[in-house]
Amino acid sequence: MKSTGIVRRVDELGRVVIPIELRNSLKIAEKDPIEIFVDGTSIVLKKHESACVFCGNTKKLVEYKDKLICEKCAKQISNLK
């Protein structure tokens, strides 16, 4: 992990502001979903990317019954008998 040298305090509601320089460089816009992970004693924030429920692919997704499926998996499913 690379240190940015930026320090922020947690406010009374438990919030931390992500500096605009980081948001811009990571292409995080206002209201974008952010995933929160725990790695040992570290908290990791990651911009959420929608992915296929079967293989995790993030490209060429289609929605079926409120689930995202990539075209490859959709074709495989359509070939099932």
TIMAR-452606 format. One line per 2 residues: number of its first residue (from 1); their letters; for each residue x, y, z of N, C-alpha, C, O. Coordinates in Angstrom, 2 decimals. Layout:
NUM	a	X Y Z X Y Z X Y Z X Y Z ~ ...
//
This chain:
1	mk	0.83 -1.17 0.00 0.00 0.00 0.00 0.88 1.24 0.00 1.94 1.27 0.62 ~ 0.42 2.26 -0.71 1.19 3.50 -0.82 0.58 4.58 0.07 -0.63 4.81 0.02
3	st	1.39 5.22 0.89 0.92 6.28 1.77 0.72 7.57 0.97 1.54 7.91 0.12 ~ -0.37 8.28 1.27 -0.63 9.56 0.61 -0.13 10.72 1.45 0.03 11.83 0.94
5	gi	0.12 10.47 2.73 0.53 11.54 3.62 -0.64 12.39 4.10 -0.44 13.38 4.81 ~ -1.86 12.02 3.70 -3.06 12.77 4.08 -3.64 12.12 5.34 -3.80 10.90 5.41
7	vr	-3.96 12.95 6.32 -4.57 12.46 7.56 -5.90 13.17 7.74 -5.99 14.38 7.59 ~ -6.93 12.41 8.06 -8.26 12.97 8.32 -8.77 12.42 9.64 -8.44 11.29 10.00
9	rv	-9.56 13.20 10.34 -10.16 12.74 11.60 -11.56 12.19 11.34 -12.26 12.64 10.42 ~ -11.96 11.23 12.14 -13.32 10.71 12.10 -14.20 11.71 12.86 -13.86 12.10 13.98
11	de	-15.32 12.12 12.25 -16.18 13.09 12.94 -17.09 12.38 13.94 -17.03 11.16 14.08 ~ -17.92 13.14 14.63 -18.76 12.59 15.69 -19.80 11.58 15.17 -20.37 10.82 15.96
13	lg	-20.07 11.58 13.88 -20.99 10.60 13.29 -20.27 9.42 12.65 -20.89 8.58 12.01 ~ -18.94 9.36 12.83 -18.16 8.24 12.30 -17.76 8.41 10.84 -17.34 7.43 10.21
15	rv	-17.86 9.61 10.30 -17.54 9.84 8.89 -16.11 10.31 8.70 -15.52 10.95 9.57 ~ -15.56 9.96 7.53 -14.25 10.43 7.12 -14.41 10.99 5.71 -15.02 10.35 4.85
17	vi	-13.87 12.17 5.46 -13.94 12.77 4.13 -12.78 12.26 3.28 -11.62 12.29 3.71 ~ -13.09 11.79 2.07 -12.05 11.39 1.13 -11.66 12.66 0.35 -12.51 13.26 -0.31
19	pi	-10.40 13.07 0.41 -9.98 14.30 -0.26 -10.29 14.30 -1.76 -10.20 13.26 -2.42 ~ -10.64 15.46 -2.27 -11.02 15.59 -3.68 -9.91 15.14 -4.63 -10.20 14.60 -5.70
21	el	-8.65 15.35 -4.25 -7.54 14.93 -5.11 -7.57 13.40 -5.31 -7.34 12.91 -6.42 ~ -7.85 12.67 -4.24 -7.94 11.21 -4.35 -9.18 10.79 -5.13 -9.12 9.89 -5.97
23	rn	-10.31 11.45 -4.85 -11.54 11.12 -5.58 -11.37 11.36 -7.08 -11.80 10.56 -7.90 ~ -10.74 12.47 -7.43 -10.53 12.77 -8.84 -9.58 11.76 -9.49 -9.85 11.28 -10.60
25	sl	-8.48 11.44 -8.83 -7.51 10.52 -9.42 -8.07 9.11 -9.56 -7.65 8.36 -10.44 ~ -9.00 8.74 -8.67 -9.60 7.39 -8.73 -10.96 7.38 -9.43 -11.65 6.36 -9.46
27	ki	-11.34 8.54 -10.00 -12.60 8.70 -10.72 -13.80 8.28 -9.86 -14.69 7.56 -10.31 ~ -13.80 8.77 -8.61 -14.92 8.53 -7.71 -15.76 9.80 -7.68 -15.30 10.86 -7.25
29	ae	-17.00 9.69 -8.16 -17.90 10.84 -8.22 -18.82 10.84 -7.00 -18.94 9.85 -6.28 ~ -19.46 11.98 -6.79 -20.42 12.09 -5.71 -21.49 11.01 -5.88 -22.01 10.82 -6.98
31	kd	-21.83 10.33 -4.80 -22.85 9.28 -4.74 -22.42 7.96 -5.38 -23.25 7.05 -5.49 ~ -21.17 7.82 -5.81 -20.69 6.52 -6.29 -20.67 5.52 -5.13 -20.33 5.90 -4.01
33	pi	-21.03 4.27 -5.38 -20.96 3.28 -4.30 -19.50 2.90 -4.01 -18.69 2.75 -4.92 ~ -19.18 2.76 -2.72 -17.84 2.41 -2.26 -17.94 1.14 -1.43 -18.78 1.05 -0.54
35	ei	-17.09 0.16 -1.73 -17.04 -1.06 -0.94 -16.05 -0.88 0.20 -15.04 -0.19 0.05 ~ -16.33 -1.49 1.33 -15.47 -1.40 2.50 -14.99 -2.80 2.86 -15.79 -3.71 3.05
37	fv	-13.67 -2.97 2.93 -13.05 -4.24 3.26 -12.21 -4.08 4.52 -11.77 -2.97 4.84 ~ -11.99 -5.16 5.22 -11.08 -5.18 6.36 -9.95 -6.15 6.02 -10.21 -7.29 5.64
39	dg	-8.71 -5.70 6.17 -7.52 -6.52 5.91 -6.64 -6.42 7.16 -5.83 -5.51 7.29 ~ -6.81 -7.38 8.06 -6.08 -7.32 9.32 -6.57 -6.14 10.13 -7.73 -6.09 10.52
41	ts	-5.69 -5.18 10.37 -6.07 -3.98 11.12 -6.31 -2.78 10.20 -6.45 -1.65 10.68 ~ -6.36 -3.02 8.89 -6.56 -1.93 7.92 -7.98 -1.94 7.38 -8.58 -3.00 7.20
43	iv	-8.50 -0.75 7.12 -9.78 -0.58 6.43 -9.45 -0.15 5.01 -8.71 0.81 4.81 ~ -9.99 -0.87 4.02 -9.71 -0.59 2.62 -11.00 -0.15 1.95 -12.02 -0.84 2.06
45	lk	-10.97 0.98 1.27 -12.11 1.48 0.51 -11.85 1.25 -0.97 -10.74 1.50 -1.45 ~ -12.87 0.77 -1.70 -12.71 0.50 -3.12 -13.98 0.94 -3.84 -15.09 0.68 -3.36
47	kh	-13.82 1.59 -4.98 -14.98 1.95 -5.78 -15.66 0.67 -6.22 -15.02 -0.23 -6.77 ~ -16.96 0.58 -5.98 -17.70 -0.63 -6.32 -17.87 -0.76 -7.83 -18.24 0.20 -8.51
49	es	-17.60 -1.94 -8.34 -17.84 -2.24 -9.75 -18.85 -3.36 -9.83 -18.70 -4.39 -9.17 ~ -19.88 -3.17 -10.63 -20.86 -4.24 -10.83 -20.19 -5.38 -11.57 -19.35 -5.17 -12.44
51	ac	-20.57 -6.61 -11.21 -19.92 -7.78 -11.81 -20.92 -8.91 -11.99 -21.97 -8.94 -11.35 ~ -20.59 -9.84 -12.87 -21.39 -11.03 -13.13 -21.50 -11.86 -11.84 -20.49 -12.08 -11.17
53	vf	-22.70 -12.31 -11.51 -22.90 -13.09 -10.29 -22.23 -14.46 -10.37 -22.01 -15.09 -9.33 ~ -21.92 -14.93 -11.57 -21.33 -16.26 -11.73 -19.80 -16.24 -11.82 -19.14 -17.03 -11.15
55	cg	-19.24 -15.33 -12.63 -17.80 -15.38 -12.87 -17.05 -14.14 -12.39 -15.82 -14.14 -12.34 ~ -17.78 -13.07 -12.04 -17.13 -11.86 -11.55 -16.69 -10.90 -12.64 -16.11 -9.86 -12.34
57	nt	-16.94 -11.23 -13.90 -16.57 -10.36 -15.02 -17.30 -9.02 -14.89 -18.45 -8.99 -14.46 ~ -16.65 -7.94 -15.26 -17.27 -6.61 -15.16 -17.61 -6.02 -16.52 -18.08 -4.88 -16.60
59	kk	-17.39 -6.77 -17.59 -17.63 -6.26 -18.95 -18.88 -6.89 -19.55 -19.22 -8.04 -19.25 ~ -19.56 -6.15 -20.40 -20.72 -6.62 -21.17 -21.74 -7.33 -20.30 -22.05 -8.50 -20.51
61	lv	-22.26 -6.61 -19.32 -23.23 -7.18 -18.38 -24.65 -6.94 -18.86 -24.96 -5.89 -19.42 ~ -25.51 -7.93 -18.63 -26.94 -7.80 -18.88 -27.67 -8.09 -17.57 -27.17 -8.84 -16.74
63	ey	-28.84 -7.50 -17.41 -29.60 -7.72 -16.18 -30.68 -8.75 -16.44 -31.40 -8.68 -17.44 ~ -30.79 -9.71 -15.53 -31.84 -10.73 -15.61 -32.37 -10.95 -14.20 -31.63 -11.36 -13.31
65	kd	-33.66 -10.68 -14.00 -34.30 -10.82 -12.70 -33.49 -10.15 -11.58 -33.20 -10.75 -10.55 ~ -33.14 -8.89 -11.83 -32.40 -8.06 -10.86 -30.99 -8.56 -10.55 -30.41 -8.17 -9.54
67	kl	-30.43 -9.41 -11.40 -29.06 -9.91 -11.23 -28.28 -9.55 -12.49 -28.85 -9.49 -13.58 ~ -26.97 -9.30 -12.34 -26.13 -9.00 -13.49 -25.39 -10.26 -13.93 -24.81 -10.98 -13.12
69	ic	-25.43 -10.50 -15.24 -24.79 -11.67 -15.83 -24.03 -11.20 -17.07 -24.55 -10.41 -17.86 ~ -22.78 -11.67 -17.24 -22.03 -11.29 -18.44 -22.57 -12.07 -19.64 -23.24 -13.09 -19.49
71	ek	-22.26 -11.58 -20.82 -22.76 -12.21 -22.05 -22.30 -13.66 -22.17 -23.06 -14.52 -22.62 ~ -21.05 -13.93 -21.76 -20.52 -15.29 -21.86 -21.32 -16.26 -20.99 -21.71 -17.34 -21.46
73	ca	-21.57 -15.90 -19.75 -22.35 -16.76 -18.86 -23.80 -16.88 -19.34 -24.39 -17.96 -19.24 ~ -24.37 -15.79 -19.85 -25.73 -15.83 -20.38 -25.83 -16.82 -21.53 -26.82 -17.55 -21.63
75	kq	-24.81 -16.85 -22.38 -24.81 -17.81 -23.51 -24.71 -19.24 -22.98 -25.40 -20.13 -23.48 ~ -23.84 -19.45 -21.98 -23.70 -20.79 -21.41 -25.01 -21.25 -20.78 -25.38 -22.42 -20.91
77	is	-25.70 -20.35 -20.11 -26.97 -20.70 -19.48 -28.02 -21.02 -20.53 -28.79 -21.96 -20.37 ~ -28.04 -20.27 -21.61 -29.02 -20.50 -22.66 -28.80 -21.84 -23.37 -29.73 -22.37 -23.99
79	nl	-27.58 -22.39 -23.28 -27.28 -23.69 -23.90 -27.65 -24.87 -23.00 -27.59 -26.01 -23.45 ~ -28.03 -24.61 -21.74 -28.41 -25.69 -20.83 -29.76 -26.26 -21.27 -30.63 -25.55 -21.77
81	k	-29.91 -27.55 -21.07 -31.18 -28.19 -21.47 -31.90 -28.74 -20.29 -32.98 -29.31 -20.44
//
